[in-house]
Amino acid sequence: PKSECGRSGDSKEIEGTEPPETEEYFPETPSRLLWTDLRTMLSERLTATEFTNTIKRLNGNSYV
């Protein structure tokens, strides 16, 4: 568009854009991880994992 033609090269980037790939991006996280938060995160991960199938598969292998 015409409005972009007159912009100088040192203008600020548009807010909300992703940082260039050369910069590391760290999402905003709490500065401290409390035990209750860690326990909740672990519980959510463990609930999503199917342990029964994994145990059956491991028990079926004769190398153990």
N, C-alpha and C positions, 0 to 999 in steps of 0.2 A: 504494500500500500504506500501511497504518497507520504503519509505521515512518518513512515520509517526511513525514508530517504534522507531526511535532514538530521537524523540522530547522529551524535558524535560517538566515536568508538569507546569513550570512557564513561558512558552512561551506565547506571546501575542495572543489574539483571532484574527481570520480572520476578516478583515474589511468587513463591509456590512452585518454582521450577526445581527440578532435581539438581543436586550439585554435579559438577563435572566428574567423570569417572576417575580422574587422577586424585581427587580428594577422597579420603575415607569418610564414609557416612555412618554415623552412630545415632541410632534412634534415641529419642529422649527416654531415659529410664530413671527410676528413682535412684537416689544416691546411695541408699542402703538397702540391703536385702535382709528382711527380717525372717526369722525361723518359720513363722507361721506362713509367710508368703512362699518360702521355699517348699514347705511341706505341701501346700496347696498345689504348687506347680508340679511337684513330683507325683502327687495323687492323680492329677489330670493326665499326666503322661502314662502312668501305670494303668489307669482305667482304659485308655485307648489301645493298649497292647493286648494281644491275644496270647496269654501265657499257656493255655491248655494245649493249643496246637503245637506250640514250640516245644513243650515238654514231651508230648507224644512223639514228635519227630526225633528229638534227641534220644529218647528211650528206645526208639526203633533201630537206631544205629548200633551195630555190634562192636564198634571200635572202643566204646566206653568201658 
